[in-house]
């Protein structure tokens, strides 16, 4: 896993613990429905309980955990409805981003996005789903950066926690990295061509794939979902 688990002095401890736990939850290393222990985590990282508590609060804000007074903190099961709603909002934002990128992206932006796709290919060759998931996010963040609107990505990050768990679970079967890399390349090719309509269509197809795979994933991991995907 590419993410270092050593606590450093360059960032607040609570942010680091949040990032570690978020990746563990998104990758389902910590299973949906599991209990999180402040004592266990603070002991593991040799830190006080306060930053762990702050990380739990942030995770609750993103919808990944539920804090129940006097009962504990629990990893939420995946809501198919929330995943579908999050994808709908994300698509609206990202289509606006890629349409603007087709008109405004500079050669330096194109070069960075192309390099990100190359890094994704390396992660896929190494069969490293953790790194690939992080690089996938970096590509989409890079799109927002290319139009000087990181707030667009920040907004998406705040609503996509449930989506991320489904994305991780689909990497092995429904949406393998090679397929996602091709989709990213189509998005970038449309931006390079300055074709906003093609960029929009490529992004639409890229994000629509999640809905196609959601039912299959929910059937395979039904014990991790809190509602029937047929209700979506």
N, C-alpha and C positions, 0 to 999 in steps of 0.2 A: 504494500500500500504506500503510495507516494507521500501521503500526509504525515509529517513528523509528529510524534506524540510527546516530544520534549517541550516542557513549558519554558518559554523564553521571556526576556525582559522587554521585547520590542512591541508587545501588545498586551492589553489587559488580560489577566488570567481568565476572567469570566468569558471573554470573547473566544479565547483559545479552547476552553472547555466546551463552549457552545458548538464550535466548529467540529471538534472531535466527536461529540455526541450526535450532532446532526448527520455526519457522514455514516456513523454506525447505525443510526435509525433508518436513514434513506437506503442504505445497502442491506437493510434487514439483518445485519449482524446482531443488532438488538431487535428481537421480534416484536411485531405489533401485539399489544396486549401485555407486554412485559412490565414489571415494576422497576423503577429507577430508585436507587438508594443514594442519598446525599453522603452518608457515611462511607459507603463502599467506594464512591467516585473520589471523594476527598482523600481517602486513604490511598487509593491507587496512584493518584498524582501527587501525593504528599503536600496537599494544600488545605486551607481552611474550608469550612462548609459554605462560607458566604459567597465566593465566586461560583460555586456549584449551584447554589440557590438562584443566583442571578441568571445563570445559564438555563436553568429549568424554566424560569419565567419567560425568557426569550423563546425557548422552544415551545412553550404554551402559546405565545403570541402568534407563532407560525402555524399552529394547529397540529404539531407533532406529538405533544404530550398534554396530559390533563392533570392538573394539580387539584387534589381533593383534600381539603383540610381534615386533619385527624385520621386520614386513610392512606395518604401517600401520593406519589407521582407515578403515572402510568403512561406508557407509550400508546397513543391512540391507534385503533385499528384504522385501516384505509377506508375512506368513504368514496365509493364510486361516484356519487353525486358531486362531491366536492372536486374530484379529479376532473370530471366533465366540465364543471363550471369554471375551474381554473384554466383549463385548456381553451375555453371559449374567450375568456378575458385575455389570456396570453396571445392568442391568435390576432385579436383586434389590435393589440399594441405592436406586436412584431411585424404585422403586415404594414402598418404605418411606418415602422422603422426601415424596412427593406425598400419600400417605395422611395423614401427620402434618400436612402443610401444609393439607390440607382442613379439619383440625380446629383448627389453631393460627395460621395466617397472619393477620397484622393488616392493617388498611387501608393502612398505610404500606408493608408488604411487597407488597401487591397493586398499589399505585401504581407501585412500582419495577419490578415484573415487567411491568406493562403498558407502561411507558416503554421497557423493553428491547425489547419486541416492536415498538413504534413505530420504534425505531432500526434494527431488523432490516429493516423495510419500506423505510426510506430507503437502507440498504445494497443491498437488492435492486434498488431503482429505479436506483441508480448502477451496478448490475452490478459490484459490488466483492466478489468471493468471499472475499478475504482478510479484509476487515472483517466480512463476514457470519459467517465461521467463528468469529472472536473474539467476536462478539456472541451467537452461538449458545451458546458456552461460558458467557458471562456470565449468560445466562438460567438455565442449569442450575445454575450456582454460586449465583445468586440464590434458587433454590428451596431449596437447602441452607441458605443464610443465613436464610431465612424461618422455619426451624425450629431455628435456632441450632446447626447441626451442619455447620460447614464441613469438618470431618474427613471427612464423607461425600464431599464433592466432591474433597478432596485425595486420597482413596483412589482415586476414579475417575480422576483425572488421571494417577496413577501407572500405570494399566493400559490407558489408552485411546490410546496413541500410534499403534498400528497402525490402530485404528478411525478416527483422525483423518485418516489418509491416504486411506482409503476414502471417508470423508465428503467430503473435498475433491474427489475424483475424480468423485463422484456429483452434485455441485452443478450441473454443466452439462447433465445429461440425466436420470439415474434419480431423483434427489431434488432438484429445483430449489428455490431459496429460497422461492418462493411456497407450495409444498406444505408445507415445513417450518414456515413461519410459521402456516399454518392449524392444523398439529398443535400448535404451542406455544399457540395461542389456545384450542384445545380443552382442553388441560391446565389453563390458567389459568381458563377458564370453570368447569370442574369444581371447582377450588379455591375460587373465589368462591362457588359454590353450596353449598360445604361437603359435596360428594358424594365421599367417599373412593373408592367403587367406580368411579365414572365417571372420577376422576382416575387411578386405577390402569389402567383400560382404555385411556385416552388415552395414557398413558406407554408401555404395552405396545405399542400400535399404532405409536407414534412410533419406538421403538427396534427393533421387528421389521422395519421397512422396510429396515434395513441388510442383513439376511440375504437379503432378496429381491433387492437390488441387487448383492450381493457377487459372485455368479456372473457377471453381465453385465460388471461392472467388471474382474474377473479375466480374462475372455475378451478384453476390449478392450485391456488392458494386461498381457497374459500374461508379457511379458518382465520385468515388475517384481514378479512374484509368485514365491515360492519353492516353492509346492506347488499341486497341482490343487485348485480349489475344490470339485470333486465329492467330495473326501474329507471335506468338512466335514459 
